[in-house]
């Protein structure tokens, strides 16, 4: 029987989010601090062979799903070959990717062939000028083309993540929901989170309960059954729709009781909670731990202190040490 990894509260941990880089080809206003950020020296980032070794160790102790994040994961050279290697690791059943979609139009087929089964695409506006205002780049057409290409490539689970920000893009909720009627995608509305303290403004928080009411006025929503790897979203479908709509109450209602994930940064830090201070330097262990036993022991010990309930920046006075682009969400 495969080993199961559990935290100090009895939650089964089987999902690892891996940030392969802190670099990104966009500068989204809710992710990047206004003055920019100091990037990690490239020499500090884990090499692919080190990431493969760590993912293999995680697979041995019970991780079954790996999601590649950034920054923007597709800007790192050799990413497709890296995914092929992950696909060969015993125990890893699902490889997922979170991307801004800018490079999907030319990489979609190769990503599917390499083993990617799930793709989440960040898209916060369907208006050309607003997209550029939010991301700092005129790239809406590239992201939309990327969405079409990844669907055409045959990836069955394609989700579009829209962070709803009051006074910025909340007037587009209905337009996004409409996309689910004739596209094989899941549109996921996400509450604006205090993940990057310098840009957090509570007055910009659009409660997901209000967003859902607006979508319900567009037509009756039928609840959908969650898949094994469905995540925290409440999922619904309009009658006759090809796709789905989902609602993630990331701020107003925590879903910590169902948390099954860990995060590995591009520099080798293991984070047991997005909003926690508990972290473990796995990079320093790689050179001296040939068997991987020390790393396994350290992972299990760290999980004993995984937060039962998150402690968000709102409660911390905005003093988080990391910004979202370093952690990958």
C-alpha positions as CSV (number, residue, x, y, z in Angstrom):
1,X,0.0,0.0,0.0
2,X,1.3,3.5,-0.9
3,X,2.4,5.6,2.0
4,X,0.1,8.4,3.1
5,X,1.4,11.8,4.3
6,X,-0.7,13.4,7.0
7,X,-0.3,16.6,9.0
8,X,-0.7,17.2,12.7
9,X,-4.4,17.6,12.3
10,X,-5.0,14.4,10.4
11,X,-5.4,15.9,7.0
12,X,-4.1,13.8,4.2
13,X,-1.4,15.7,2.2
14,X,-1.1,14.6,-1.4
15,X,-0.8,17.8,-3.4
16,X,2.5,19.7,-4.0
17,X,2.7,23.1,-5.7
18,X,6.1,23.7,-7.2
19,X,7.3,27.2,-8.2
20,X,9.9,26.7,-10.9
21,X,10.8,30.4,-11.1
22,X,10.0,33.7,-9.6
23,X,10.3,35.4,-13.1
24,X,7.1,36.4,-15.0
25,X,6.4,38.0,-18.3
26,X,3.5,40.1,-16.8
27,X,3.3,42.5,-13.9
28,X,-0.2,42.0,-12.5
29,X,-1.2,44.8,-10.1
30,X,-2.5,42.4,-7.4
31,X,0.6,40.2,-7.5
32,X,3.6,42.4,-8.1
33,X,4.5,45.2,-5.6
34,X,4.3,48.7,-7.1
35,X,8.0,49.2,-6.9
36,X,8.8,45.7,-8.4
37,X,10.6,43.1,-6.5
38,X,14.2,41.8,-6.1
39,X,14.4,38.5,-8.0
40,X,16.4,35.6,-6.7
41,X,19.7,35.1,-8.4
42,X,19.4,32.3,-10.9
43,X,22.1,30.4,-9.1
44,X,19.9,30.2,-6.1
45,X,17.1,28.5,-8.0
46,X,16.9,24.8,-7.8
47,X,18.1,22.9,-10.9
48,X,15.7,20.7,-12.6
49,X,17.5,17.6,-11.4
50,X,17.2,18.8,-7.8
51,X,13.5,19.5,-8.3
52,X,13.0,16.0,-9.8
53,X,14.8,14.5,-6.8
54,X,12.6,16.4,-4.4
55,X,9.4,15.5,-6.3
56,X,10.4,11.9,-6.3
57,X,10.9,12.0,-2.5
58,X,7.5,13.6,-2.1
59,X,6.0,10.9,-4.3
60,X,7.5,8.3,-2.0
61,X,5.9,9.7,1.1
62,X,2.4,10.2,-0.4
63,X,2.1,13.2,-2.8
64,X,0.0,12.3,-5.8
65,X,-0.5,15.6,-7.6
66,X,2.1,18.2,-8.7
67,X,1.1,21.6,-9.9
68,X,3.8,23.8,-11.6
69,X,3.6,27.5,-10.9
70,X,5.8,30.5,-10.9
71,X,6.1,33.4,-11.4
72,X,5.2,32.2,-14.9
73,X,6.4,28.6,-15.3
74,X,6.5,28.6,-19.1
75,X,9.2,31.3,-19.2
76,X,11.7,28.8,-17.7
77,X,13.8,27.1,-20.4
78,X,13.4,23.3,-20.7
79,X,10.0,23.2,-18.9
80,X,8.5,20.7,-21.3
81,X,11.4,18.2,-20.8
82,X,11.1,18.7,-17.1
83,X,7.4,17.8,-17.2
84,X,8.3,14.7,-19.1
85,X,10.6,13.7,-16.3
86,X,7.9,14.3,-13.6
87,X,5.5,12.1,-15.6
88,X,7.9,9.2,-15.1
89,X,8.0,9.5,-11.3
90,X,6.3,6.6,-9.5
91,X,3.3,7.7,-7.5
92,X,2.6,11.0,-9.3
93,X,-0.8,10.7,-10.8
94,X,-1.6,14.2,-11.9
95,X,0.5,17.0,-13.4
96,X,-1.1,20.4,-13.5
97,X,0.0,23.8,-14.6
98,X,-0.9,27.4,-13.6
99,X,0.0,30.0,-16.3
100,X,-1.0,33.4,-17.6
101,X,-1.4,31.8,-21.0
102,X,0.9,34.1,-22.9
103,X,3.0,31.3,-24.3
104,X,0.3,28.6,-24.5
105,X,-0.4,29.2,-28.1
106,X,2.9,27.7,-29.2
107,X,3.4,25.2,-26.3
108,X,0.0,23.7,-25.8
109,X,0.5,20.5,-27.9
110,X,3.9,19.8,-26.3
111,X,2.6,20.3,-22.8
112,X,-0.2,17.8,-23.4
113,X,2.2,15.3,-24.9
114,X,4.6,15.7,-21.9
115,X,1.9,14.7,-19.4
116,X,0.0,17.9,-18.3
117,X,-3.6,16.9,-17.5
118,X,-4.9,20.1,-15.9
119,X,-4.3,23.8,-16.9
120,X,-5.4,26.8,-14.9
121,X,-5.1,30.1,-16.8
122,X,-5.1,33.5,-15.1
123,X,-7.3,36.0,-16.9
124,X,-8.8,39.0,-15.2
125,X,-10.3,41.0,-18.0
126,X,-11.8,40.5,-21.4
127,X,-11.2,44.1,-22.4
128,X,-8.0,44.9,-24.2
129,X,-7.2,48.2,-22.5
130,X,-8.1,46.9,-19.0
131,X,-6.1,43.7,-19.5
132,X,-3.1,45.9,-20.3
133,X,-3.8,48.1,-17.2
134,X,-4.0,45.1,-14.9
135,X,-1.0,43.1,-16.4
136,X,1.2,45.9,-17.7
137,X,1.2,44.2,-21.2
138,X,-1.0,44.2,-24.3
139,X,-1.5,40.5,-24.3
140,X,-5.2,39.7,-24.2
141,X,-5.3,38.2,-27.6
142,X,-2.4,35.9,-26.8
143,X,-4.1,34.6,-23.7
144,X,-7.4,34.0,-25.5
145,X,-5.6,32.2,-28.3
146,X,-3.7,30.1,-25.7
147,X,-7.0,29.0,-24.1
148,X,-8.3,27.8,-27.5
149,X,-5.0,26.0,-28.2
150,X,-4.9,24.1,-24.9
151,X,-8.5,23.0,-25.4
152,X,-7.7,21.9,-29.0
153,X,-4.7,20.0,-27.7
154,X,-7.0,17.7,-25.7
155,X,-6.4,18.8,-22.1
156,X,-9.7,17.9,-20.5
157,X,-9.5,20.1,-17.4
158,X,-9.1,23.8,-18.4
159,X,-9.9,26.5,-15.8
160,X,-9.9,30.2,-16.1
161,X,-9.1,32.0,-12.9
162,X,-10.6,35.5,-12.5
163,X,-9.6,37.5,-9.4
164,X,-12.6,39.8,-8.9
165,X,-11.5,43.2,-7.7
166,X,-14.1,45.8,-6.8
167,X,-13.9,48.9,-8.9
168,X,-11.3,47.3,-11.2
169,X,-12.9,44.4,-13.1
170,X,-16.0,43.4,-11.1
171,X,-18.3,44.7,-13.9
172,X,-17.1,41.8,-16.1
173,X,-18.4,39.0,-13.9
174,X,-21.3,38.3,-16.3
175,X,-19.2,38.4,-19.4
176,X,-16.8,35.8,-17.8
177,X,-19.7,33.6,-16.7
178,X,-21.1,33.7,-20.2
179,X,-17.9,32.1,-21.5
180,X,-18.9,28.8,-19.8
181,X,-22.0,28.4,-22.0
182,X,-20.2,27.5,-25.1
183,X,-16.6,26.7,-24.1
184,X,-15.3,23.6,-22.4
185,X,-13.8,25.5,-19.5
186,X,-14.5,26.2,-15.9
187,X,-14.7,29.9,-15.1
188,X,-13.5,30.3,-11.5
189,X,-14.2,33.6,-9.7
190,X,-11.7,34.2,-6.8
191,X,-11.8,36.7,-4.0
192,X,-9.0,39.3,-4.0
193,X,-6.6,38.1,-1.3
194,X,-4.0,40.0,0.9
195,X,-1.2,37.9,-0.6
196,X,1.0,40.8,-1.5
197,X,0.7,43.3,1.4
198,X,1.8,46.4,-0.6
199,X,-1.3,46.1,-2.9
200,X,-3.9,44.9,-0.4
201,X,-6.9,47.2,0.0
202,X,-9.9,45.7,1.8
203,X,-12.3,48.1,0.1
204,X,-11.4,46.3,-3.2
205,X,-12.8,43.0,-1.8
206,X,-15.8,41.7,-3.8
207,X,-17.4,39.1,-1.6
208,X,-18.0,35.8,-3.4
209,X,-21.5,35.5,-2.1
210,X,-22.4,38.7,-4.0
211,X,-20.6,37.6,-7.1
212,X,-22.6,34.3,-7.0
213,X,-25.9,36.2,-6.7
214,X,-25.1,38.1,-9.8
215,X,-24.3,35.0,-11.8
216,X,-27.5,33.3,-10.5
217,X,-29.5,36.2,-12.0
218,X,-28.2,35.1,-15.4
219,X,-29.9,31.7,-15.2
220,X,-30.4,28.7,-12.9
221,X,-27.2,27.1,-11.6
222,X,-27.1,23.4,-11.1
223,X,-24.4,22.1,-8.6
224,X,-21.8,19.9,-10.1
225,X,-20.1,17.0,-8.4
226,X,-16.4,17.7,-7.5
227,X,-13.7,15.6,-9.0
228,X,-10.9,14.1,-6.9
229,X,-8.6,17.0,-7.7
230,X,-11.4,19.6,-7.9
231,X,-10.0,22.0,-5.3
232,X,-11.8,24.4,-3.1
233,X,-14.3,25.9,-5.6
234,X,-18.0,25.5,-5.4
235,X,-18.9,24.3,-8.9
236,X,-22.1,24.9,-10.9
237,X,-23.4,24.8,-14.5
238,X,-25.9,26.7,-16.4
239,X,-28.6,24.6,-18.1
240,X,-27.3,23.4,-21.4
241,X,-23.8,24.9,-20.9
242,X,-20.7,23.2,-22.1
243,X,-18.5,24.5,-19.3
244,X,-18.9,25.3,-15.6
245,X,-18.6,28.2,-13.2
246,X,-16.9,28.1,-9.8
247,X,-16.7,30.3,-6.8
248,X,-13.7,30.5,-4.4
249,X,-14.3,32.4,-1.2
250,X,-10.6,32.7,-0.4
251,X,-11.1,35.5,2.2
252,X,-14.6,35.4,3.5
253,X,-14.8,31.6,4.1
254,X,-11.6,29.6,4.7
255,X,-11.4,26.0,3.5
256,X,-8.5,25.0,5.7
257,X,-10.3,21.8,7.0
258,X,-9.9,20.4,3.4
259,X,-6.4,21.6,2.8
260,X,-4.2,18.9,1.2
261,X,-1.4,20.9,-0.2
262,X,2.2,22.0,0.3
263,X,4.3,24.6,-1.6
264,X,7.9,24.4,-2.8
265,X,9.5,27.6,-3.8
266,X,12.0,27.9,-6.7
267,X,14.8,28.3,-4.1
268,X,13.9,25.2,-2.2
269,X,11.8,26.4,0.7
270,X,8.9,24.2,1.7
271,X,5.9,26.1,2.9
272,X,3.1,24.3,4.7
273,X,0.6,27.2,4.4
274,X,0.4,30.1,2.0
275,X,-0.2,32.5,4.9
276,X,2.0,30.8,7.5
277,X,5.5,31.3,8.8
278,X,6.4,27.7,9.0
279,X,9.0,27.0,6.3
280,X,11.7,24.4,5.7
281,X,15.0,24.8,3.7
282,X,15.1,21.6,1.6
283,X,17.8,22.9,-0.7
284,X,20.5,22.8,2.0
285,X,19.6,19.2,2.7
286,X,20.0,18.0,-0.9
287,X,23.8,17.9,-0.9
288,X,24.2,15.9,2.3
289,X,21.2,13.6,2.2
290,X,22.0,11.0,-0.5
291,X,19.3,8.6,0.6
292,X,16.5,11.2,1.1
293,X,15.8,9.9,4.6
294,X,16.6,13.2,6.3
295,X,14.4,15.1,3.9
296,X,11.5,12.7,4.4
297,X,11.9,13.0,8.2
298,X,12.1,16.8,8.0
299,X,8.9,17.0,5.8
300,X,6.9,14.9,8.2
301,X,8.2,16.8,11.2
302,X,7.3,20.1,9.5
303,X,3.8,18.9,8.8
304,X,3.1,18.4,12.5
305,X,3.1,22.3,12.7
306,X,1.0,23.0,9.6
307,X,-1.6,25.6,10.4
308,X,-5.0,24.2,11.4
309,X,-6.5,27.5,10.2
310,X,-4.7,30.1,8.1
311,X,-3.6,33.4,9.6
312,X,-4.0,35.9,6.7
313,X,-2.2,39.2,6.3
314,X,-5.4,41.0,7.3
315,X,-4.8,39.7,10.8
316,X,-1.0,40.1,10.7
317,X,-1.0,43.8,9.8
318,X,0.3,43.1,6.3
319,X,3.6,41.7,7.4
320,X,3.9,38.7,5.2
321,X,7.5,38.0,4.2
322,X,6.8,36.8,0.6
323,X,4.9,38.1,-2.4
324,X,2.7,36.0,-4.5
325,X,5.1,35.9,-7.5
326,X,7.6,34.0,-5.3
327,X,5.2,31.5,-4.0
328,X,2.9,30.6,-6.9
329,X,-0.4,31.0,-5.1
